[in-house]
Amino acid sequence: MKELDLHGYFHHQVQLEVENFVFLNSKELPLRIIIGRSEMMRNLVEFTLKSNNFSYNIPVHNPGEIIVLS
């Protein structure tokens, strides 16, 4: 599974990075986005995915990642 690790990214970079990653790899779903423990990072990624009509899941066993499903 391809993954994007957002550790080290600034909040203002998140939307563009997530959109590029998901659109460039949309034929290879599912995708993993590592967000870490930042609530702000989670909110930014979720907003970006919802805005682009992607469905996703946050695993109960690891809330520091988001799995993009479709």
C-alpha positions, 0 to 999 in steps of 0.5 A, a space after each residue: 500500500 502506498 503511503 504519504 507520511 505528513 510528519 515534517 509538513 506544515 499545516 499550510 502544505 497539507 491540502 496540496 500534498 494530500 490532493 496530489 498524492 491521492 489523485 496521482 495514486 487513485 488507481 492504486 487504492 487503498 492508500 495510507 496517509 500518516 497523520 500522527 497525533 495532531 488533531 489539526 492535521 487530522 482535520 485538514 486531511 479529512 477536510 481535503 478528502 471530503 472536499 474531493 469526495 474520497 471515502 476513508 477510514 481511520 483504523 481503531 488500532 491506529 488513529 495516527 493514520 487515515 486509509 483512503 478507500 475510494 
